[in-house]
């Protein structure tokens, strides 16, 4: 382990303490005047298997997101080609400030891994969110990351995500509120474990998707059906999280429909069932996972869907649970297995939910 400090960090802890614990010199300046030695930040960045920035203050987060390089820590960060973990730590109002939130999102978009801040007593004496992730949790996260890294190497996995839009005419469509965040998080988690991932994505942005995920964009349920059916035969598994339209307009107008009458009757027809189709063609060596978003009789409805669609397990969401549903950064799920057993999880960020889902898939592959 090697320690790189910002100059301000040395006001809190001495280099001797950090050097004794790490059994290496502590780096804080580009040039050490006493010895005339230049600290090679590129070598530090290339040497590491992982880089942990903890605590990551509001100032450091801002500089990381903007690509500023005014100290050795930032230069090392910009040179690192290993996984970078960052643990935000600041007072609660600073943590909730839109600029801090935007910087955290930017770093996640860059492919860095957030070690989420906890709640508790802060340096100001206030109680709230912004406390650095506990060291034990940081260690646990690292252990999980490296134990799972490349565990799915060579596996080909299909994921679908987002809504579908069913056109009424050239300017109007029937759609839903799905953001695709859950499916994108799953695709990223699979890719981080070495899987070859193809993400069939409805009409939402792709900014959170890791570069190693192959994104195939579609718009309609028909396109989703055709593409998933063409990809699945070559896959080891599929996780279908997309909110595919159940119905589409019976006809699509070539020109914009004009407002002519007080009433407008719309005829709808069923779309093709992507999940059912894949379940019917699934081989014994393939695994298939679906989602069920329910509002009543949640477990019973999810188990019925699992059995009818020939799934290996199903991810159950309830719209009655706080923190679950479309557009949110969190989710609360229950994983229902083919034998009826269920795994219940608390509300957590979708990136963490993705880990729970992929853990179960990995165990049955």
C-alpha positions as CSV (number, residue, x, y, z in Angstrom):
1,X,0.0,0.0,0.0
2,X,1.2,3.5,-0.8
3,X,-0.3,6.7,0.6
4,X,-0.6,9.9,-1.4
5,X,-1.8,13.0,0.6
6,X,-2.9,16.4,-0.3
7,X,-0.9,19.1,1.6
8,X,-4.0,19.9,3.7
9,X,-4.4,16.3,4.7
10,X,-1.1,16.5,6.7
11,X,-2.8,19.0,9.1
12,X,-5.0,16.1,10.3
13,X,-2.5,13.2,10.4
14,X,1.3,13.0,10.4
15,X,3.3,11.4,7.6
16,X,5.1,9.2,10.3
17,X,1.8,7.6,11.3
18,X,0.8,6.8,7.7
19,X,4.3,5.6,6.8
20,X,4.3,3.3,9.8
21,X,1.0,1.8,8.9
22,X,1.6,1.5,5.1
23,X,5.3,0.5,5.5
24,X,6.2,2.9,2.7
25,X,7.1,6.5,2.3
26,X,4.2,8.9,2.2
27,X,3.9,11.1,-0.9
28,X,2.5,14.7,-0.8
29,X,4.6,16.8,-3.1
30,X,5.9,16.5,-6.6
31,X,9.4,17.4,-5.5
32,X,11.0,16.6,-2.2
33,X,13.4,19.5,-1.5
34,X,15.3,17.6,1.3
35,X,16.4,14.8,-1.0
36,X,16.0,16.3,-4.4
37,X,13.8,13.4,-5.5
38,X,10.9,14.0,-7.9
39,X,7.8,11.9,-7.2
40,X,6.7,10.2,-10.4
41,X,2.9,10.4,-10.3
42,X,2.6,8.3,-13.5
43,X,4.5,5.4,-11.9
44,X,2.2,5.6,-8.9
45,X,-0.9,5.6,-11.1
46,X,0.3,2.6,-13.1
47,X,1.6,0.7,-10.0
48,X,-1.7,0.4,-8.2
49,X,-4.3,-2.4,-8.6
50,X,-6.9,0.0,-7.1
51,X,-6.9,3.6,-5.9
52,X,-9.0,4.7,-2.9
53,X,-9.6,8.4,-2.4
54,X,-10.9,8.7,1.2
55,X,-12.0,11.1,2.4
56,X,-12.9,12.7,-0.8
57,X,-13.8,16.3,0.2
58,X,-16.1,18.6,-1.8
59,X,-13.0,20.4,-3.0
60,X,-11.3,17.2,-4.2
61,X,-14.5,15.9,-5.8
62,X,-14.8,19.2,-7.7
63,X,-11.3,19.0,-9.0
64,X,-11.5,15.4,-10.0
65,X,-14.7,16.0,-11.9
66,X,-13.2,19.0,-13.7
67,X,-9.9,17.4,-14.4
68,X,-7.9,19.9,-12.4
69,X,-4.4,18.9,-11.5
70,X,-2.9,21.2,-8.8
71,X,-1.5,18.5,-6.4
72,X,0.1,15.1,-6.4
73,X,-3.1,13.3,-5.5
74,X,-5.0,14.7,-8.5
75,X,-2.0,14.0,-10.8
76,X,-1.9,10.4,-9.6
77,X,-5.7,10.1,-10.1
78,X,-5.5,11.4,-13.7
79,X,-2.7,8.9,-14.4
80,X,-4.4,5.9,-12.8
81,X,-5.5,3.1,-15.1
82,X,-6.9,0.9,-12.3
83,X,-10.3,1.0,-10.6
84,X,-10.8,4.2,-8.6
85,X,-12.9,4.2,-5.5
86,X,-13.9,7.5,-3.9
87,X,-15.5,8.1,-0.5
88,X,-17.3,11.5,-0.2
89,X,-17.0,13.2,3.2
90,X,-18.3,16.6,4.0
91,X,-20.9,18.4,6.0
92,X,-24.5,17.6,5.3
93,X,-25.4,20.8,3.5
94,X,-22.3,20.6,1.4
95,X,-23.2,17.0,0.6
96,X,-26.7,17.9,-0.5
97,X,-25.6,20.9,-2.6
98,X,-26.4,20.4,-6.3
99,X,-22.8,21.0,-7.3
100,X,-21.6,18.2,-5.1
101,X,-24.3,15.8,-6.4
102,X,-23.4,16.7,-10.0
103,X,-19.7,16.1,-9.3
104,X,-20.4,12.7,-7.8
105,X,-22.6,11.8,-10.8
106,X,-19.8,12.9,-13.2
107,X,-17.3,10.8,-11.4
108,X,-19.6,7.8,-11.6
109,X,-20.1,8.5,-15.3
110,X,-16.3,8.4,-15.7
111,X,-16.4,4.8,-14.4
112,X,-15.2,5.6,-10.9
113,X,-16.8,3.7,-8.0
114,X,-18.6,5.6,-5.2
115,X,-18.2,4.5,-1.6
116,X,-21.5,6.1,-0.5
117,X,-21.4,8.5,2.5
118,X,-23.1,7.4,5.7
119,X,-25.2,9.3,8.2
120,X,-24.0,10.2,11.7
121,X,-22.2,12.9,13.7
122,X,-20.2,15.2,11.4
123,X,-17.2,17.5,12.1
124,X,-19.6,20.4,12.5
125,X,-21.4,18.7,15.3
126,X,-24.5,18.3,13.2
127,X,-26.1,14.9,12.5
128,X,-26.8,13.9,8.9
129,X,-25.5,12.4,5.7
130,X,-22.0,13.2,4.7
131,X,-19.9,11.0,7.0
132,X,-17.2,9.1,5.2
133,X,-17.9,5.4,4.5
134,X,-16.6,3.4,7.4
135,X,-13.2,1.8,6.9
136,X,-14.6,-1.7,7.5
137,X,-17.2,-1.1,4.7
138,X,-14.5,0.2,2.4
139,X,-12.5,-3.0,2.9
140,X,-15.6,-5.1,2.4
141,X,-16.4,-3.4,-0.8
142,X,-12.8,-3.9,-2.1
143,X,-12.9,-7.6,-1.1
144,X,-16.2,-8.0,-2.9
145,X,-14.9,-6.2,-6.0
146,X,-11.8,-8.3,-6.4
147,X,-13.4,-11.6,-5.5
148,X,-16.0,-11.0,-8.2
149,X,-13.7,-9.5,-10.8
150,X,-13.6,-11.7,-13.9
151,X,-16.0,-14.2,-12.2
152,X,-18.2,-13.9,-15.3
153,X,-15.3,-13.8,-17.8
154,X,-16.3,-15.4,-21.1
155,X,-20.0,-15.3,-20.3
156,X,-22.3,-13.7,-22.9
157,X,-25.2,-12.0,-21.3
158,X,-28.1,-10.1,-22.7
159,X,-29.8,-7.2,-20.8
160,X,-32.7,-5.0,-21.9
161,X,-33.7,-1.8,-20.3
162,X,-35.7,1.4,-20.5
163,X,-39.2,2.0,-22.0
164,X,-40.5,1.4,-25.5
165,X,-42.4,4.1,-27.5
166,X,-45.3,3.0,-29.6
167,X,-46.1,5.6,-32.3
168,X,-49.5,7.0,-32.9
169,X,-48.3,9.3,-35.6
170,X,-45.0,11.0,-36.5
171,X,-45.1,13.2,-33.4
172,X,-47.0,11.2,-30.7
173,X,-46.5,7.9,-29.0
174,X,-47.6,5.7,-26.1
175,X,-44.8,5.2,-23.5
176,X,-44.0,4.9,-19.9
177,X,-41.8,6.5,-17.2
178,X,-39.0,4.0,-17.2
179,X,-35.5,5.6,-17.0
180,X,-33.5,2.5,-17.7
181,X,-31.3,3.1,-14.6
182,X,-31.8,-0.3,-13.2
183,X,-31.0,-2.1,-16.4
184,X,-28.0,0.1,-17.0
185,X,-26.7,-0.6,-13.5
186,X,-27.1,-4.4,-14.1
187,X,-25.2,-4.2,-17.4
188,X,-22.4,-2.2,-15.8
189,X,-22.1,-4.7,-12.9
190,X,-22.0,-7.7,-15.3
191,X,-19.3,-6.0,-17.4
192,X,-17.3,-5.2,-14.3
193,X,-17.2,-8.9,-13.6
194,X,-15.8,-9.7,-17.0
195,X,-19.0,-10.6,-18.9
196,X,-19.5,-9.8,-22.6
197,X,-22.7,-7.7,-22.3
198,X,-25.2,-6.6,-24.9
199,X,-27.6,-4.0,-23.7
200,X,-30.8,-3.6,-25.8
201,X,-31.9,-0.1,-24.6
202,X,-35.1,1.8,-25.2
203,X,-35.2,5.5,-25.9
204,X,-33.2,6.9,-22.9
205,X,-29.7,8.3,-22.6
206,X,-26.6,6.1,-22.4
207,X,-24.4,8.4,-20.3
208,X,-24.2,6.0,-17.3
209,X,-23.2,3.0,-19.4
210,X,-19.6,1.7,-19.2
211,X,-17.7,1.7,-22.4
212,X,-17.2,-2.0,-22.4
213,X,-21.0,-2.6,-22.6
214,X,-22.3,-2.9,-26.2
215,X,-25.4,-0.7,-26.5
216,X,-28.1,-1.5,-29.1
217,X,-30.7,1.2,-29.2
218,X,-34.3,0.5,-30.1
219,X,-37.6,2.4,-29.9
220,X,-40.6,0.1,-30.2
221,X,-41.7,-3.2,-28.6
222,X,-41.4,-4.9,-32.0
223,X,-37.8,-3.8,-32.3
224,X,-37.1,-5.0,-28.7
225,X,-38.7,-8.4,-29.5
226,X,-36.8,-9.0,-32.7
227,X,-33.4,-7.9,-31.4
228,X,-33.6,-9.8,-28.1
229,X,-34.7,-13.0,-29.9
230,X,-31.8,-12.7,-32.4
231,X,-29.2,-12.2,-29.6
232,X,-30.4,-14.7,-26.9
233,X,-29.5,-18.0,-28.7
234,X,-25.8,-17.2,-28.4
235,X,-26.0,-16.1,-24.8
236,X,-25.4,-17.8,-21.5
237,X,-28.0,-15.7,-19.7
238,X,-30.4,-12.8,-20.1
239,X,-31.8,-10.3,-17.6
240,X,-34.8,-8.5,-18.9
241,X,-35.6,-5.3,-17.0
242,X,-37.1,-3.2,-19.7
243,X,-40.6,-1.8,-19.3
244,X,-41.9,-3.1,-22.7
245,X,-45.3,-1.8,-23.8
246,X,-48.1,-4.4,-23.4
247,X,-50.1,-2.8,-26.1
248,X,-49.6,-0.6,-29.2
249,X,-51.9,1.4,-31.5
250,X,-53.6,-0.9,-34.0
251,X,-52.7,1.6,-36.8
252,X,-50.1,4.3,-37.1
253,X,-51.0,7.5,-38.9
254,X,-48.6,8.7,-41.6
255,X,-49.4,12.3,-40.8
256,X,-50.1,14.1,-37.6
257,X,-53.6,13.4,-36.3
258,X,-55.6,16.6,-36.2
259,X,-58.0,17.5,-33.4
260,X,-61.4,17.3,-35.1
261,X,-63.8,15.9,-32.5
262,X,-64.4,16.1,-28.8
263,X,-63.8,12.4,-28.4
264,X,-60.9,10.3,-29.8
265,X,-61.1,6.5,-29.7
266,X,-57.9,4.6,-29.9
267,X,-57.8,0.9,-30.8
268,X,-54.9,-1.0,-29.2
269,X,-53.5,-4.5,-30.0
270,X,-51.1,-6.6,-27.9
271,X,-47.4,-6.5,-28.5
272,X,-45.2,-9.6,-28.7
273,X,-44.1,-10.9,-25.3
274,X,-40.3,-10.7,-25.3
275,X,-39.8,-12.5,-21.9
276,X,-42.3,-15.3,-22.8
277,X,-40.6,-15.8,-26.2
278,X,-37.1,-16.2,-24.6
279,X,-38.5,-18.5,-21.9
280,X,-40.0,-20.8,-24.6
281,X,-36.7,-21.2,-26.5
282,X,-34.4,-21.3,-23.4
283,X,-32.0,-24.2,-23.4
284,X,-31.1,-26.1,-20.2
285,X,-27.7,-24.4,-20.1
286,X,-29.2,-20.9,-20.3
287,X,-30.5,-18.8,-17.4
288,X,-33.3,-16.2,-17.7
289,X,-34.2,-13.5,-15.3
290,X,-37.2,-11.2,-15.5
291,X,-38.7,-8.3,-13.5
292,X,-42.2,-7.9,-12.0
293,X,-43.5,-4.5,-11.0
294,X,-46.6,-5.0,-8.9
295,X,-49.1,-3.0,-7.0
296,X,-51.1,-5.8,-5.2
297,X,-50.6,-9.5,-4.4
298,X,-47.0,-8.8,-5.2
299,X,-45.4,-12.2,-4.3
300,X,-48.2,-14.3,-5.8
301,X,-48.2,-12.4,-9.1
302,X,-44.4,-12.5,-9.4
303,X,-44.3,-16.3,-8.7
304,X,-47.0,-16.8,-11.3
305,X,-45.1,-14.8,-13.9
306,X,-41.9,-16.7,-13.1
307,X,-43.5,-20.0,-13.7
308,X,-45.4,-19.0,-16.8
309,X,-42.4,-17.4,-18.4
310,X,-40.0,-20.2,-17.5
311,X,-37.6,-18.0,-15.5
312,X,-34.8,-19.0,-13.2
313,X,-35.7,-16.1,-10.8
314,X,-37.6,-12.9,-10.9
315,X,-36.9,-9.5,-9.5
316,X,-40.0,-8.2,-7.7
317,X,-40.6,-4.5,-7.3
318,X,-43.6,-3.1,-5.4
319,X,-44.9,0.4,-6.3
320,X,-46.1,0.4,-2.6
321,X,-42.5,0.5,-1.4
322,X,-40.9,3.8,-0.7
323,X,-37.7,4.3,-2.8
324,X,-38.9,1.9,-5.6
325,X,-40.3,2.6,-9.0
326,X,-39.5,4.5,-12.1
327,X,-36.9,7.3,-12.4
328,X,-35.4,6.9,-8.9
329,X,-31.8,6.2,-8.0
330,X,-32.8,3.7,-5.4
331,X,-34.8,0.5,-5.5
332,X,-36.2,-2.1,-3.1
333,X,-36.4,-5.6,-4.5
334,X,-37.2,-9.2,-3.6
335,X,-35.6,-12.0,-5.6
336,X,-38.0,-14.8,-6.0
337,X,-36.4,-18.1,-7.1
338,X,-38.0,-20.9,-9.1
339,X,-38.6,-23.0,-6.0
340,X,-40.5,-20.2,-4.4
341,X,-37.8,-19.1,-2.0
342,X,-37.3,-15.4,-1.8
343,X,-34.4,-13.1,-0.8
344,X,-35.6,-9.7,0.6
345,X,-33.4,-6.6,0.5
346,X,-33.7,-3.2,2.0
347,X,-33.9,0.0,-0.1
348,X,-30.5,0.8,-1.6
349,X,-28.9,2.5,-4.6
350,X,-29.7,0.7,-7.9
351,X,-25.9,0.1,-8.3
352,X,-26.0,-1.9,-5.1
353,X,-29.3,-3.7,-6.1
354,X,-27.5,-4.7,-9.4
355,X,-24.8,-6.4,-7.3
356,X,-27.4,-8.5,-5.5
357,X,-29.1,-9.5,-8.7
358,X,-25.8,-10.4,-10.4
359,X,-24.6,-12.3,-7.3
360,X,-27.6,-14.6,-7.5
361,X,-27.2,-15.0,-11.3
362,X,-23.5,-15.9,-10.8
363,X,-24.3,-18.5,-8.2
364,X,-26.6,-20.4,-10.6
365,X,-24.6,-20.0,-13.8
